[in-house]
Amino acid sequence: MKKFVNYLKESFVELTKKTTWPTWEKLQSSALLVMVTTVLLAALLWVIDFAFQHLMTAIYSL
């Protein structure tokens, strides 16, 4: 149990004293980048899925 308490204390010190947290502006710009990238990748996958669907429909209708 002593090791666990020591681990919690050291974790708290590391999170409060040694970790550098991003600024609010940096956090917002990173979140925006992630959202835009996610939407673009989703759109790209939709286009690929749409193309394969029509390709397979054309092949199976022969």
PQR file of N, CA, C, O and H, with PARSE charges and radii, in Angstrom:
ATOM      1  N   MET A   1       0.830  -1.203   0.000 -0.4000 1.5000
ATOM      2  CA  MET A   1       0.000   0.000   0.000 -0.0000 2.0000
ATOM      3  C   MET A   1       0.867   1.256   0.000  0.5500 1.7000
ATOM      4  O   MET A   1       0.498   2.283  -0.571 -0.5500 1.4000
ATOM      5  N   LYS A   2       2.033   1.154   0.655 -0.4000 1.5000
ATOM      6  CA  LYS A   2       2.936   2.301   0.722 -0.0000 2.0000
ATOM      7  C   LYS A   2       3.450   2.695  -0.671  0.5500 1.7000
ATOM      8  O   LYS A   2       3.609   3.878  -0.970 -0.5500 1.4000
ATOM      9  H   LYS A   2       2.332   0.320   1.119  0.4000 1.0000
ATOM     10  N   LYS A   3       3.705   1.690  -1.513 -0.4000 1.5000
ATOM     11  CA  LYS A   3       4.177   1.973  -2.871 -0.0000 2.0000
ATOM     12  C   LYS A   3       3.106   2.709  -3.674  0.5500 1.7000
ATOM     13  O   LYS A   3       3.408   3.614  -4.452 -0.5500 1.4000
ATOM     14  H   LYS A   3       3.575   0.729  -1.269  0.4000 1.0000
ATOM     15  N   PHE A   4       1.859   2.306  -3.474 -0.4000 1.5000
ATOM     16  CA  PHE A   4       0.765   2.941  -4.199 -0.0000 2.0000
ATOM     17  C   PHE A   4       0.595   4.399  -3.786  0.5500 1.7000
ATOM     18  O   PHE A   4       0.394   5.265  -4.638 -0.5500 1.4000
ATOM     19  H   PHE A   4       1.614   1.571  -2.842  0.4000 1.0000
ATOM     20  N   VAL A   5       0.673   4.674  -2.491 -0.4000 1.5000
ATOM     21  CA  VAL A   5       0.559   6.049  -1.996 -0.0000 2.0000
ATOM     22  C   VAL A   5       1.719   6.882  -2.525  0.5500 1.7000
ATOM     23  O   VAL A   5       1.525   8.029  -2.930 -0.5500 1.4000
ATOM     24  H   VAL A   5       0.836   3.971  -1.800  0.4000 1.0000
ATOM     25  N   ASN A   6       2.919   6.319  -2.524 -0.4000 1.5000
ATOM     26  CA  ASN A   6       4.085   7.021  -3.051 -0.0000 2.0000
ATOM     27  C   ASN A   6       3.899   7.315  -4.542  0.5500 1.7000
ATOM     28  O   ASN A   6       4.252   8.397  -5.012 -0.5500 1.4000
ATOM     29  H   ASN A   6       3.077   5.388  -2.195  0.4000 1.0000
ATOM     30  N   TYR A   7       3.349   6.357  -5.278 -0.4000 1.5000
ATOM     31  CA  TYR A   7       3.074   6.556  -6.701 -0.0000 2.0000
ATOM     32  C   TYR A   7       2.098   7.716  -6.916  0.5500 1.7000
ATOM     33  O   TYR A   7       2.300   8.544  -7.804 -0.5500 1.4000
ATOM     34  H   TYR A   7       3.063   5.478  -4.896  0.4000 1.0000
ATOM     35  N   LEU A   8       1.047   7.772  -6.107 -0.4000 1.5000
ATOM     36  CA  LEU A   8       0.076   8.857  -6.232 -0.0000 2.0000
ATOM     37  C   LEU A   8       0.710  10.213  -5.932  0.5500 1.7000
ATOM     38  O   LEU A   8       0.442  11.193  -6.627 -0.5500 1.4000
ATOM     39  H   LEU A   8       0.883   7.099  -5.386  0.4000 1.0000
ATOM     40  N   LYS A   9       1.536  10.269  -4.913 -0.4000 1.5000
ATOM     41  CA  LYS A   9       2.206  11.528  -4.564 -0.0000 2.0000
ATOM     42  C   LYS A   9       3.131  11.985  -5.690  0.5500 1.7000
ATOM     43  O   LYS A   9       3.122  13.155  -6.074 -0.5500 1.4000
ATOM     44  H   LYS A   9       1.754   9.473  -4.348  0.4000 1.0000
ATOM     45  N   GLU A  10       3.919  11.064  -6.209 -0.4000 1.5000
ATOM     46  CA  GLU A  10       4.847  11.415  -7.286 -0.0000 2.0000
ATOM     47  C   GLU A  10       4.096  11.812  -8.565  0.5500 1.7000
ATOM     48  O   GLU A  10       4.523  12.712  -9.288 -0.5500 1.4000
ATOM     49  H   GLU A  10       3.926  10.114  -5.898  0.4000 1.0000
ATOM     50  N   SER A  11       2.995  11.143  -8.832 -0.4000 1.5000
ATOM     51  CA  SER A  11       2.186  11.506 -10.001 -0.0000 2.0000
ATOM     52  C   SER A  11       1.619  12.907  -9.857  0.5500 1.7000
ATOM     53  O   SER A  11       1.614  13.678 -10.817 -0.5500 1.4000
ATOM     54  H   SER A  11       2.648  10.412  -8.245  0.4000 1.0000
ATOM     55  N   PHE A  12       1.143  13.241  -8.672 -0.4000 1.5000
ATOM     56  CA  PHE A  12       0.603  14.570  -8.424 -0.0000 2.0000
ATOM     57  C   PHE A  12       1.680  15.640  -8.611  0.5500 1.7000
ATOM     58  O   PHE A  12       1.428  16.673  -9.232 -0.5500 1.4000
ATOM     59  H   PHE A  12       1.147  12.616  -7.892  0.4000 1.0000
ATOM     60  N   VAL A  13       2.867  15.399  -8.083 -0.4000 1.5000
ATOM     61  CA  VAL A  13       3.965  16.362  -8.225 -0.0000 2.0000
ATOM     62  C   VAL A  13       4.328  16.528  -9.697  0.5500 1.7000
ATOM     63  O   VAL A  13       4.555  17.645 -10.162 -0.5500 1.4000
ATOM     64  H   VAL A  13       3.072  14.560  -7.579  0.4000 1.0000
ATOM     65  N   GLU A  14       4.382  15.428 -10.420 -0.4000 1.5000
ATOM     66  CA  GLU A  14       4.738  15.525 -11.836 -0.0000 2.0000
ATOM     67  C   GLU A  14       3.686  16.301 -12.627  0.5500 1.7000
ATOM     68  O   GLU A  14       4.029  17.110 -13.489 -0.5500 1.4000
ATOM     69  H   GLU A  14       4.198  14.520 -10.042  0.4000 1.0000
ATOM     70  N   LEU A  15       2.418  16.060 -12.340 -0.4000 1.5000
ATOM     71  CA  LEU A  15       1.354  16.750 -13.073 -0.0000 2.0000
ATOM     72  C   LEU A  15       1.260  18.234 -12.716  0.5500 1.7000
ATOM     73  O   LEU A  15       0.877  19.047 -13.558 -0.5500 1.4000
ATOM     74  H   LEU A  15       2.139  15.402 -11.640  0.4000 1.0000
ATOM     75  N   THR A  16       1.600  18.591 -11.499 -0.4000 1.5000
ATOM     76  CA  THR A  16       1.465  19.990 -11.090 -0.0000 2.0000
ATOM     77  C   THR A  16       2.737  20.800 -11.251  0.5500 1.7000
ATOM     78  O   THR A  16       2.666  22.006 -11.489 -0.5500 1.4000
ATOM     79  H   THR A  16       1.912  17.931 -10.815  0.4000 1.0000
ATOM     80  N   LYS A  17       3.898  20.173 -11.128 -0.4000 1.5000
ATOM     81  CA  LYS A  17       5.155  20.933 -11.133 -0.0000 2.0000
ATOM     82  C   LYS A  17       5.984  20.743 -12.410  0.5500 1.7000
ATOM     83  O   LYS A  17       6.651  21.677 -12.854 -0.5500 1.4000
ATOM     84  H   LYS A  17       3.955  19.193 -10.934  0.4000 1.0000
ATOM     85  N   LYS A  18       5.949  19.569 -12.991 -0.4000 1.5000
ATOM     86  CA  LYS A  18       6.871  19.257 -14.088 -0.0000 2.0000
ATOM     87  C   LYS A  18       6.231  19.275 -15.469  0.5500 1.7000
ATOM     88  O   LYS A  18       6.935  19.361 -16.475 -0.5500 1.4000
ATOM     89  H   LYS A  18       5.407  18.810 -12.630  0.4000 1.0000
ATOM     90  N   THR A  19       4.933  19.198 -15.528 -0.4000 1.5000
ATOM     91  CA  THR A  19       4.242  19.147 -16.815 -0.0000 2.0000
ATOM     92  C   THR A  19       3.956  20.553 -17.318  0.5500 1.7000
ATOM     93  O   THR A  19       3.506  21.417 -16.566 -0.5500 1.4000
ATOM     94  H   THR A  19       4.361  19.128 -14.711  0.4000 1.0000
ATOM     95  N   THR A  20       4.224  20.768 -18.599 -0.4000 1.5000
ATOM     96  CA  THR A  20       3.865  22.049 -19.203 -0.0000 2.0000
ATOM     97  C   THR A  20       2.573  21.845 -19.983  0.5500 1.7000
ATOM     98  O   THR A  20       2.513  21.037 -20.910 -0.5500 1.4000
ATOM     99  H   THR A  20       4.589  20.066 -19.210  0.4000 1.0000
ATOM    100  N   TRP A  21       1.561  22.574 -19.603 -0.4000 1.5000
ATOM    101  CA  TRP A  21       0.262  22.452 -20.230 -0.0000 2.0000
ATOM    102  C   TRP A  21       0.141  23.473 -21.351  0.5500 1.7000
ATOM    103  O   TRP A  21       0.689  24.570 -21.238 -0.5500 1.4000
ATOM    104  H   TRP A  21       1.609  23.230 -18.850  0.4000 1.0000
ATOM    105  N   PRO A  22      -0.565  23.141 -22.433 -0.5600 1.5000
ATOM    106  CA  PRO A  22      -0.716  24.099 -23.539  0.2800 2.0000
ATOM    107  C   PRO A  22      -1.606  25.275 -23.133  0.5500 1.7000
ATOM    108  O   PRO A  22      -2.442  25.173 -22.236 -0.5500 1.4000
ATOM    109  N   THR A  23      -1.396  26.373 -23.816 -0.4000 1.5000
ATOM    110  CA  THR A  23      -2.251  27.537 -23.573 -0.0000 2.0000
ATOM    111  C   THR A  23      -3.624  27.273 -24.167  0.5500 1.7000
ATOM    112  O   THR A  23      -3.800  26.350 -24.963 -0.5500 1.4000
ATOM    113  H   THR A  23      -0.716  26.456 -24.545  0.4000 1.0000
ATOM    114  N   TRP A  24      -4.597  28.090 -23.775 -0.4000 1.5000
ATOM    115  CA  TRP A  24      -5.963  27.913 -24.263 -0.0000 2.0000
ATOM    116  C   TRP A  24      -6.014  28.089 -25.777  0.5500 1.7000
ATOM    117  O   TRP A  24      -6.730  27.354 -26.457 -0.5500 1.4000
ATOM    118  H   TRP A  24      -4.454  28.839 -23.129  0.4000 1.0000
ATOM    119  N   GLU A  25      -5.263  29.057 -26.318 -0.4000 1.5000
ATOM    120  CA  GLU A  25      -5.258  29.308 -27.755 -0.0000 2.0000
ATOM    121  C   GLU A  25      -4.645  28.123 -28.510  0.5500 1.7000
ATOM    122  O   GLU A  25      -5.166  27.714 -29.548 -0.5500 1.4000
ATOM    123  H   GLU A  25      -4.682  29.655 -25.766  0.4000 1.0000
ATOM    124  N   LYS A  26      -3.558  27.580 -28.000 -0.4000 1.5000
ATOM    125  CA  LYS A  26      -2.913  26.423 -28.630 -0.0000 2.0000
ATOM    126  C   LYS A  26      -3.842  25.207 -28.584  0.5500 1.7000
ATOM    127  O   LYS A  26      -3.924  24.446 -29.548 -0.5500 1.4000
ATOM    128  H   LYS A  26      -3.135  27.912 -27.157  0.4000 1.0000
ATOM    129  N   LEU A  27      -4.524  25.036 -27.486 -0.4000 1.5000
ATOM    130  CA  LEU A  27      -5.462  23.931 -27.343 -0.0000 2.0000
ATOM    131  C   LEU A  27      -6.610  24.050 -28.338  0.5500 1.7000
ATOM    132  O   LEU A  27      -7.023  23.058 -28.938 -0.5500 1.4000
ATOM    133  H   LEU A  27      -4.458  25.655 -26.703  0.4000 1.0000
ATOM    134  N   GLN A  28      -7.122  25.260 -28.511 -0.4000 1.5000
ATOM    135  CA  GLN A  28      -8.209  25.480 -29.469 -0.0000 2.0000
ATOM    136  C   GLN A  28      -7.756  25.224 -30.903  0.5500 1.7000
ATOM    137  O   GLN A  28      -8.482  24.608 -31.684 -0.5500 1.4000
ATOM    138  H   GLN A  28      -6.787  26.066 -28.024  0.4000 1.0000
ATOM    139  N   SER A  29      -6.567  25.690 -31.248 -0.4000 1.5000
ATOM    140  CA  SER A  29      -6.089  25.486 -32.614 -0.0000 2.0000
ATOM    141  C   SER A  29      -5.825  24.006 -32.881  0.5500 1.7000
ATOM    142  O   SER A  29      -6.073  23.526 -33.987 -0.5500 1.4000
ATOM    143  H   SER A  29      -5.978  26.190 -30.614  0.4000 1.0000
ATOM    144  N   SER A  30      -5.329  23.284 -31.892 -0.4000 1.5000
ATOM    145  CA  SER A  30      -5.110  21.846 -32.061 -0.0000 2.0000
ATOM    146  C   SER A  30      -6.436  21.105 -32.207  0.5500 1.7000
ATOM    147  O   SER A  30      -6.558  20.202 -33.035 -0.5500 1.4000
ATOM    148  H   SER A  30      -5.127  23.673 -30.994  0.4000 1.0000
ATOM    149  N   ALA A  31      -7.414  21.481 -31.414 -0.4000 1.5000
ATOM    150  CA  ALA A  31      -8.723  20.836 -31.502 -0.0000 2.0000
ATOM    151  C   ALA A  31      -9.370  21.112 -32.860  0.5500 1.7000
ATOM    152  O   ALA A  31      -9.988  20.225 -33.449 -0.5500 1.4000
ATOM    153  H   ALA A  31      -7.315  22.215 -30.741  0.4000 1.0000
ATOM    154  N   LEU A  32      -9.229  22.322 -33.345 -0.4000 1.5000
ATOM    155  CA  LEU A  32      -9.777  22.665 -34.659 -0.0000 2.0000
ATOM    156  C   LEU A  32      -9.097  21.850 -35.756  0.5500 1.7000
ATOM    157  O   LEU A  32      -9.760  21.370 -36.675 -0.5500 1.4000
ATOM    158  H   LEU A  32      -8.728  23.042 -32.867  0.4000 1.0000
ATOM    159  N   LEU A  33      -7.791  21.695 -35.663 -0.4000 1.5000
ATOM    160  CA  LEU A  33      -7.054  20.896 -36.639 -0.0000 2.0000
ATOM    161  C   LEU A  33      -7.540  19.449 -36.631  0.5500 1.7000
ATOM    162  O   LEU A  33      -7.719  18.851 -37.692 -0.5500 1.4000
ATOM    163  H   LEU A  33      -7.252  22.085 -34.917  0.4000 1.0000
ATOM    164  N   VAL A  34      -7.749  18.893 -35.464 -0.4000 1.5000
ATOM    165  CA  VAL A  34      -8.239  17.513 -35.361 -0.0000 2.0000
ATOM    166  C   VAL A  34      -9.635  17.392 -35.961  0.5500 1.7000
ATOM    167  O   VAL A  34      -9.916  16.433 -36.680 -0.5500 1.4000
ATOM    168  H   VAL A  34      -7.604  19.379 -34.603  0.4000 1.0000
ATOM    169  N   MET A  35     -10.506  18.348 -35.677 -0.4000 1.5000
ATOM    170  CA  MET A  35     -11.869  18.291 -36.219 -0.0000 2.0000
ATOM    171  C   MET A  35     -11.879  18.397 -37.736  0.5500 1.7000
ATOM    172  O   MET A  35     -12.591  17.642 -38.398 -0.5500 1.4000
ATOM    173  H   MET A  35     -10.277  19.127 -35.093  0.4000 1.0000
ATOM    174  N   VAL A  36     -11.102  19.317 -38.301 -0.4000 1.5000
ATOM    175  CA  VAL A  36     -11.051  19.493 -39.755 -0.0000 2.0000
ATOM    176  C   VAL A  36     -10.476  18.243 -40.415  0.5500 1.7000
ATOM    177  O   VAL A  36     -10.997  17.783 -41.431 -0.5500 1.4000
ATOM    178  H   VAL A  36     -10.523  19.930 -37.763  0.4000 1.0000
ATOM    179  N   THR A  37      -9.415  17.696 -39.850 -0.4000 1.5000
ATOM    180  CA  THR A  37      -8.811  16.482 -40.401 -0.0000 2.0000
ATOM    181  C   THR A  37      -9.789  15.317 -40.357  0.5500 1.7000
ATOM    182  O   THR A  37      -9.868  14.539 -41.307 -0.5500 1.4000
ATOM    183  H   THR A  37      -8.991  18.070 -39.025  0.4000 1.0000
ATOM    184  N   THR A  38     -10.527  15.193 -39.273 -0.4000 1.5000
ATOM    185  CA  THR A  38     -11.510  14.116 -39.144 -0.0000 2.0000
ATOM    186  C   THR A  38     -12.606  14.239 -40.194  0.5500 1.7000
ATOM    187  O   THR A  38     -13.002  13.241 -40.796 -0.5500 1.4000
ATOM    188  H   THR A  38     -10.462  15.826 -38.501  0.4000 1.0000
ATOM    189  N   VAL A  39     -13.094  15.447 -40.417 -0.4000 1.5000
ATOM    190  CA  VAL A  39     -14.144  15.655 -41.426 -0.0000 2.0000
ATOM    191  C   VAL A  39     -13.602  15.352 -42.822  0.5500 1.7000
ATOM    192  O   VAL A  39     -14.290  14.724 -43.627 -0.5500 1.4000
ATOM    193  H   VAL A  39     -12.772  16.258 -39.927  0.4000 1.0000
ATOM    194  N   LEU A  40     -12.387  15.789 -43.115 -0.4000 1.5000
ATOM    195  CA  LEU A  40     -11.809  15.523 -44.439 -0.0000 2.0000
ATOM    196  C   LEU A  40     -11.593  14.029 -44.664  0.5500 1.7000
ATOM    197  O   LEU A  40     -11.882  13.523 -45.748 -0.5500 1.4000
ATOM    198  H   LEU A  40     -11.828  16.299 -42.462  0.4000 1.0000
ATOM    199  N   LEU A  41     -11.093  13.322 -43.665 -0.4000 1.5000
ATOM    200  CA  LEU A  41     -10.901  11.884 -43.813 -0.0000 2.0000
ATOM    201  C   LEU A  41     -12.233  11.149 -43.949  0.5500 1.7000
ATOM    202  O   LEU A  41     -12.338  10.191 -44.715 -0.5500 1.4000
ATOM    203  H   LEU A  41     -10.858  13.733 -42.784  0.4000 1.0000
ATOM    204  N   ALA A  42     -13.242  11.589 -43.216 -0.4000 1.5000
ATOM    205  CA  ALA A  42     -14.568  10.973 -43.337 -0.0000 2.0000
ATOM    206  C   ALA A  42     -15.117  11.186 -44.745  0.5500 1.7000
ATOM    207  O   ALA A  42     -15.695  10.271 -45.331 -0.5500 1.4000
ATOM    208  H   ALA A  42     -13.156  12.367 -42.594  0.4000 1.0000
ATOM    209  N   ALA A  43     -14.939  12.388 -45.286 -0.4000 1.5000
ATOM    210  CA  ALA A  43     -15.414  12.671 -46.643 -0.0000 2.0000
ATOM    211  C   ALA A  43     -14.656  11.825 -47.662  0.5500 1.7000
ATOM    212  O   ALA A  43     -15.254  11.304 -48.604 -0.5500 1.4000
ATOM    213  H   ALA A  43     -14.470  13.131 -44.810  0.4000 1.0000
ATOM    214  N   LEU A  44     -13.357  11.687 -47.483 -0.4000 1.5000
ATOM    215  CA  LEU A  44     -12.556  10.869 -48.393 -0.0000 2.0000
ATOM    216  C   LEU A  44     -13.000   9.412 -48.343  0.5500 1.7000
ATOM    217  O   LEU A  44     -13.137   8.774 -49.387 -0.5500 1.4000
ATOM    218  H   LEU A  44     -12.871  12.110 -46.718  0.4000 1.0000
ATOM    219  N   LEU A  45     -13.224   8.885 -47.163 -0.4000 1.5000
ATOM    220  CA  LEU A  45     -13.690   7.506 -47.050 -0.0000 2.0000
ATOM    221  C   LEU A  45     -15.078   7.326 -47.642  0.5500 1.7000
ATOM    222  O   LEU A  45     -15.374   6.277 -48.213 -0.5500 1.4000
ATOM    223  H   LEU A  45     -13.113   9.403 -46.315  0.4000 1.0000
ATOM    224  N   TRP A  46     -15.926   8.327 -47.514 -0.4000 1.5000
ATOM    225  CA  TRP A  46     -17.256   8.246 -48.115 -0.0000 2.0000
ATOM    226  C   TRP A  46     -17.146   8.174 -49.636  0.5500 1.7000
ATOM    227  O   TRP A  46     -17.843   7.388 -50.277 -0.5500 1.4000
ATOM    228  H   TRP A  46     -15.685   9.179 -47.050  0.4000 1.0000
ATOM    229  N   VAL A  47     -16.271   8.994 -50.208 -0.4000 1.5000
ATOM    230  CA  VAL A  47     -16.079   8.992 -51.662 -0.0000 2.0000
ATOM    231  C   VAL A  47     -15.552   7.636 -52.128  0.5500 1.7000
ATOM    232  O   VAL A  47     -16.029   7.098 -53.127 -0.5500 1.4000
ATOM    233  H   VAL A  47     -15.704   9.633 -49.687  0.4000 1.0000
ATOM    234  N   ILE A  48     -14.577   7.082 -51.415 -0.4000 1.5000
ATOM    235  CA  ILE A  48     -14.032   5.776 -51.783 -0.0000 2.0000
ATOM    236  C   ILE A  48     -15.108   4.700 -51.674  0.5500 1.7000
ATOM    237  O   ILE A  48     -15.228   3.854 -52.559 -0.5500 1.4000
ATOM    238  H   ILE A  48     -14.189   7.520 -50.603  0.4000 1.0000
ATOM    239  N   ASP A  49     -15.884   4.726 -50.606 -0.4000 1.5000
ATOM    240  CA  ASP A  49     -16.967   3.754 -50.426 -0.0000 2.0000
ATOM    241  C   ASP A  49     -18.010   3.884 -51.528  0.5500 1.7000
ATOM    242  O   ASP A  49     -18.483   2.880 -52.060 -0.5500 1.4000
ATOM    243  H   ASP A  49     -15.787   5.414 -49.887  0.4000 1.0000
ATOM    244  N   PHE A  50     -18.364   5.099 -51.865 -0.4000 1.5000
ATOM    245  CA  PHE A  50     -19.340   5.355 -52.928 -0.0000 2.0000
ATOM    246  C   PHE A  50     -18.832   4.814 -54.262  0.5500 1.7000
ATOM    247  O   PHE A  50     -19.582   4.181 -55.006 -0.5500 1.4000
ATOM    248  H   PHE A  50     -17.979   5.915 -51.432  0.4000 1.0000
ATOM    249  N   ALA A  51     -17.564   5.062 -54.561 -0.4000 1.5000
ATOM    250  CA  ALA A  51     -16.982   4.602 -55.827 -0.0000 2.0000
ATOM    251  C   ALA A  51     -16.952   3.077 -55.880  0.5500 1.7000
ATOM    252  O   ALA A  51     -17.312   2.491 -56.901 -0.5500 1.4000
ATOM    253  H   ALA A  51     -16.955   5.576 -53.957  0.4000 1.0000
ATOM    254  N   PHE A  52     -16.529   2.429 -54.800 -0.4000 1.5000
ATOM    255  CA  PHE A  52     -16.492   0.970 -54.781 -0.0000 2.0000
ATOM    256  C   PHE A  52     -17.890   0.373 -54.865  0.5500 1.7000
ATOM    257  O   PHE A  52     -18.080  -0.666 -55.497 -0.5500 1.4000
ATOM    258  H   PHE A  52     -16.236   2.906 -53.971  0.4000 1.0000
ATOM    259  N   GLN A  53     -18.854   1.005 -54.248 -0.4000 1.5000
ATOM    260  CA  GLN A  53     -20.228   0.507 -54.320 -0.0000 2.0000
ATOM    261  C   GLN A  53     -20.717   0.496 -55.758  0.5500 1.7000
ATOM    262  O   GLN A  53     -21.299  -0.487 -56.218 -0.5500 1.4000
ATOM    263  H   GLN A  53     -18.699   1.850 -53.734  0.4000 1.0000
ATOM    264  N   HIS A  54     -20.478   1.590 -56.464 -0.4000 1.5000
ATOM    265  CA  HIS A  54     -20.919   1.664 -57.853 -0.0000 2.0000
ATOM    266  C   HIS A  54     -20.093   0.750 -58.759  0.5500 1.7000
ATOM    267  O   HIS A  54     -20.623   0.180 -59.713 -0.5500 1.4000
ATOM    268  H   HIS A  54     -20.004   2.388 -56.091  0.4000 1.0000
ATOM    269  N   LEU A  55     -18.831   0.611 -58.471 -0.4000 1.5000
ATOM    270  CA  LEU A  55     -17.996  -0.308 -59.244 -0.0000 2.0000
ATOM    271  C   LEU A  55     -18.466  -1.743 -59.063  0.5500 1.7000
ATOM    272  O   LEU A  55     -18.587  -2.480 -60.042 -0.5500 1.4000
ATOM    273  H   LEU A  55     -18.401   1.074 -57.696  0.4000 1.0000
ATOM    274  N   MET A  56     -18.730  -2.147 -57.836 -0.4000 1.5000
ATOM    275  CA  MET A  56     -19.180  -3.519 -57.585 -0.0000 2.0000
ATOM    276  C   MET A  56     -20.582  -3.754 -58.160  0.5500 1.7000
ATOM    277  O   MET A  56     -20.876  -4.846 -58.647 -0.5500 1.4000
ATOM    278  H   MET A  56     -18.632  -1.548 -57.041  0.4000 1.0000
ATOM    279  N   THR A  57     -21.429  -2.756 -58.107 -0.4000 1.5000
ATOM    280  CA  THR A  57     -22.767  -2.880 -58.718 -0.0000 2.0000
ATOM    281  C   THR A  57     -22.642  -3.079 -60.218  0.5500 1.7000
ATOM    282  O   THR A  57     -23.355  -3.898 -60.799 -0.5500 1.4000
ATOM    283  H   THR A  57     -21.191  -1.869 -57.711  0.4000 1.0000
ATOM    284  N   ALA A  58     -21.747  -2.342 -60.847 -0.4000 1.5000
ATOM    285  CA  ALA A  58     -21.532  -2.481 -62.301 -0.0000 2.0000
ATOM    286  C   ALA A  58     -20.963  -3.854 -62.630  0.5500 1.7000
ATOM    287  O   ALA A  58     -21.361  -4.462 -63.624 -0.5500 1.4000
ATOM    288  H   ALA A  58     -21.167  -1.677 -60.375  0.4000 1.0000
ATOM    289  N   ILE A  59     -20.049  -4.347 -61.824 -0.4000 1.5000
ATOM    290  CA  ILE A  59     -19.449  -5.663 -62.080 -0.0000 2.0000
ATOM    291  C   ILE A  59     -20.494  -6.765 -61.910  0.5500 1.7000
ATOM    292  O   ILE A  59     -20.576  -7.668 -62.743 -0.5500 1.4000
ATOM    293  H   ILE A  59     -19.725  -3.854 -61.017  0.4000 1.0000
ATOM    294  N   TYR A  60     -21.286  -6.703 -60.852 -0.4000 1.5000
ATOM    295  CA  TYR A  60     -22.268  -7.758 -60.587 -0.0000 2.0000
ATOM    296  C   TYR A  60     -23.465  -7.711 -61.537  0.5500 1.7000
ATOM    297  O   TYR A  60     -24.173  -8.706 -61.689 -0.5500 1.4000
ATOM    298  H   TYR A  60     -21.220  -5.969 -60.176  0.4000 1.0000
ATOM    299  N   SER A  61     -23.690  -6.582 -62.166 -0.4000 1.5000
ATOM    300  CA  SER A  61     -24.834  -6.507 -63.094 -0.0000 2.0000
ATOM    301  C   SER A  61     -24.475  -7.000 -64.496  0.5500 1.7000
ATOM    302  O   SER A  61     -25.339  -7.006 -65.373 -0.5500 1.4000
ATOM    303  H   SER A  61     -23.114  -5.774 -62.043  0.4000 1.0000
ATOM    304  N   LEU A  62     -23.263  -7.401 -64.728 -0.4000 1.5000
ATOM    305  CA  LEU A  62     -22.855  -7.925 -66.051 -0.0000 2.0000
ATOM    306  C   LEU A  62     -23.468  -9.247 -66.333  0.5500 1.7000
ATOM    307  O   LEU A  62     -23.231  -9.824 -67.395 -0.5500 1.4000
ATOM    308  H   LEU A  62     -22.561  -7.396 -64.016  0.4000 1.0000
TER
END
